[in-house]
């Protein structure tokens, strides 16, 4: 989930050490029938979340060191989703001829995904790691509510200066997360952008929509692995995607090297927040301008489901990112960035 907000660090959370069991079968019928009973593959090895966390941090540090060697010095690593190009007062011919810095990606540039010019770039885009996500060390199995999951974002919004507003961008389950905080802080949010994201109406849960997608998509049914942090006789505590099906489900149009990086960085999704039904109102949630970016080649949230969500809860405008899979920040990063810049500049509708 990406957000236009500042980065911050977390104190490592104290965690209970407890065994986590992975089930390839649906949750026991005696426990509850609230979740989707789907098939999943058995994993041969247990993922070590701490190892994944260390790998992600090491990759970030290595990237920073390489940039320092190349440029002499750079600002501290901020986990920004876009490069920063400071304004220059120099008018020399050498500065006019200066080319854009090379991207750290090895992806071949597509003619349909052109390189952006400095004036087209957003000045500050920073992704916040929600609880148990990214390099946040909290145990995903211990997350029991949506409020707990989005707490890093609500903490940030609470600390905004009086009158300051941000644009929130949510992807996938991040759509439900930004809808939750919009209801709490509508006066601090100028726009909300949903990218291949869950966009709920009041009384709906994320699982309600994901069941619709799974009913007609065998890949989704096969890819889910339920985790039982509280034991077999309790409901699932988290869900993750089988590594062998990641590309088909999430990255079917994305470069192989980006998929490899994502596969070692992904964390399980807490299960309880998926069950939580959202309570939103026209007075709060309805007061914030919403925009949706569709991904036509999406296998995780198919375009038919995206159309259904848009019809049920119409945003101000809808954009279609041609050729994008569920992860357009990999499959169409420059075009996605251009769309986000365009949305950021859309003026309020005239009365």
C-alpha positions, 0 to 999 in steps of 0.5 A, spaced: 500 500 500 502 506 498 501 513 501 503 520 500 506 521 507 512 521 511 516 515 513 518 513 520 521 507 524 518 502 528 521 500 535 521 492 534 515 489 538 515 484 543 512 477 540 510 471 543 513 465 540 508 460 538 508 455 532 504 456 526 501 451 522 500 451 515 493 448 512 492 446 505 485 444 506 479 449 508 479 451 515 475 446 520 467 446 519 466 446 526 470 453 527 466 457 523 463 458 516 465 465 515 471 464 511 472 461 504 473 454 504 478 453 498 484 449 496 491 450 497 498 447 496 502 444 501 509 448 502 515 444 503 518 449 507 516 454 513 518 461 511 522 465 516 519 472 516 525 474 520 530 472 514 525 475 509 525 482 513 533 481 513 533 480 506 529 486 504 533 491 509 540 488 506 537 489 499 535 497 501 542 498 504 546 495 498 542 499 494 544 505 498 551 503 498 551 503 490 548 509 489 553 513 494 559 510 490 556 512 484 554 519 486 558 521 492 553 522 497 545 521 497 540 523 502 538 518 507 534 512 504 527 514 505 523 508 501 520 513 496 516 510 491 519 515 486 525 519 485 526 526 487 529 531 482 531 538 486 530 544 482 536 547 480 537 555 479 543 553 474 542 555 467 548 553 464 548 549 458 551 543 461 545 543 466 540 543 460 544 537 457 544 533 463 540 527 462 535 523 467 539 518 472 538 511 470 533 507 474 535 502 478 531 497 474 534 492 469 527 492 465 527 494 458 523 500 457 517 499 453 514 504 448 508 504 452 511 505 458 515 511 457 520 515 461 518 521 465 521 528 465 523 531 471 516 536 471 512 530 471 514 527 477 511 527 484 515 530 489 514 526 495 511 519 495 513 514 501 510 507 502 508 506 510 509 499 512 502 497 516 503 493 522 506 486 520 508 488 513 514 490 510 520 491 515 515 492 521 517 486 525 510 485 528 507 478 528 502 477 523 498 472 526 497 477 532 493 482 528 486 481 530 483 487 527 483 492 521 484 498 526 490 494 529 493 493 522 492 500 519 495 503 526 501 506 523 497 510 518 492 512 523 498 515 527 501 518 521 495 522 520 494 524 527 500 528 527 499 532 521 499 539 521 493 543 522 490 544 515 495 539 512 492 534 507 495 528 503 493 523 497 492 516 499 493 511 495 491 504 496 493 497 492 489 490 493 487 490 501 490 497 501 483 499 498 480 497 505 485 500 509 484 507 506 477 507 506 477 505 513 482 511 515 478 516 510 472 515 515 476 517 521 480 523 518 476 525 511 478 533 513 486 530 512 485 527 506 484 531 499 484 525 494 484 517 495 486 513 489 485 505 489 489 501 484 487 494 483 484 495 490 478 493 494 473 498 494 468 496 499 461 499 501 458 500 508 457 493 511 462 489 506 468 485 508 474 484 504 473 477 504 466 478 501 469 480 495 475 476 494 470 470 495 467 473 488 473 473 485 475 466 487 469 463 485 470 463 478 478 463 478 481 456 480 488 460 481 486 464 487 483 457 489 489 453 489 494 459 491 491 460 498 495 457 504 492 458 511 496 459 517 494 457 524 498 461 529 493 459 535 492 452 533 488 447 529 482 448 533 482 455 532 480 460 526 486 461 521 490 467 523 493 469 516 493 467 509 499 467 504 500 466 497 503 459 494 510 461 491 509 457 485 503 461 483 505 468 485 507 470 478 500 467 475 496 470 480 500 477 481 505 478 476 503 475 470 505 481 466 511 483 470 519 483 469 522 476 472 527 480 476 521 484 480 518 478 481 524 475 484 525 481 489 517 481 491 517 473 492 522 474 498 519 480 501 512 478 501 509 477 508 502 473 510 496 477 510 492 477 517 486 474 516 481 477 521 481 484 518 479 480 512 473 478 515 471 485 518 465 489 515 467 496 513 462 502 516 462 508 512 458 514 511 456 519 506 458 524 511 465 522 512 467 517 507 463 520 501 466 527 502 473 525 500 474 525 492 476 518 490 479 515 483 480 508 481 485 505 476 483 499 473 488 493 471 485 489 465 490 483 465 489 482 473 488 475 475 487 477 483 482 482 482 479 480 475 477 486 471 469 484 472 470 484 479 473 491 479 467 493 474 462 491 479 466 495 485 466 501 481 458 500 479 457 499 487 461 505 489 462 510 483 468 514 484 469 521 481 473 518 475 476 511 473 482 510 469 484 504 465 492 502 465 492 498 459 497 491 459 497 492 467 497 486 471 495 486 479 502 489 480 502 495 475 508 498 479 512 492 476 508 491 469 507 499 468 511 503 473 512 509 469 505 509 466 502 508 473 506 514 475 504 518 470 497 517 472 498 518 479 501 525 477 495 527 473 490 525 478 494 529 483 493 535 479 485 534 477 482 540 480 475 540 484 469 539 480 466 546 479 459 547 483 
